[in-house]
Amino acid sequence: MRRLQMPELRAPELKYFKLYLLILRLDISLPATLLAYLSSAVAFSSFTQPVSFAAASAVFFLISANMIVNDFINISYDKVRKPTKAILSRKVSLKMVGGIFWITMLLALATSYSINPLMTGIFLLITVIMSAYSWKAKNVIFSELIVGLLVALIIASAGIAGNTAFSVSMAVVYFFLSTSYVIQKNIKDFMQNLRREEETLIKKIGVFRSRFVFEIMTILMIASSFIPFITGVMGSVYLFFAIIADILMLVSIIYPKYALELAKASAFIIFIAFIFGSMEITFLVTIGV
């Protein structure tokens, strides 16, 4: 009887340009760039100032460079677990990828330094944390907190040279929101027998206690979402959308089965809240109110 053979999984044999775009991980770098632009635009009370575009560009280069580092560090692991990743394609030159890393990293540091040396310092801290996360932190307890911290630092770095109060308040909201989301995602993966070899929070303390941590992070996120409004950084438009996001997060606690989807929706609405809230504040500043 003829035995059936499973097809060998390989990286996609796409055109060179598309392969290198995949290596830059636009699915991660572009959202981070948008958050950075928003943070910088409100911090400087303008959506058209060159500094906001420069800050967003710097974050794009930084995240792209660190995604390359992540791929290099995990290349042996990915050959077994994720053989379809672009960096494993036979058409990809690792020397070329290394060159792209140095170009994007140097552009990130040079651009951030032109804005504010403090931003460069935060960038270097982000690089150290992301490299450590790729190397070992994925297999340590509370790696979920590290992801939340990275998101918060990216947001804070983009606007820290302008309105520090805004940057910090936005970073705090996204720290708790990102941590809650990652915990819930890891719970779902664990329940589906995915990534069980990683020493995540769920594997260490169990699903029930992890959900309790998720609930704590969610409550802290809801509480922190009022900080921008209370401190006067954001106005009533922000508050309206933030309350909708908070309601969704509360529902995610009541119905844990839909927690991941609700957390995604809440993250999107919070993003909208900051966008429209930023437009409101910028408009008020423009007309001198």
Secondary structure, DSSP 8 states (H G I E B T S, - for coil): ---------------HHHHHHHHTTHHHHHHHHHHHHHHHHHHTT-SS-HHHHHHHHHHHHHHHHHHHHHHHHTHHHHHHH-TT-GGGSTT--HHHHHHHHHHHHHHHHHHHHHH-HHHHHHHHHHHHHHHHHHHTGGGSTTHHHHHHHHHHHHHHHHHTTS-HHHHHHHHHHHHHHHHHHHHHHHHHHHHTT-STTS--HHHHHHHHHHHHHHHHHHHHHHHHTTHHHHTTSS-HHHHHHHHHHHHHHHHHHH-GGGHHHHHHHHHHHHHHHHHHHHHHHHHHHHTT-
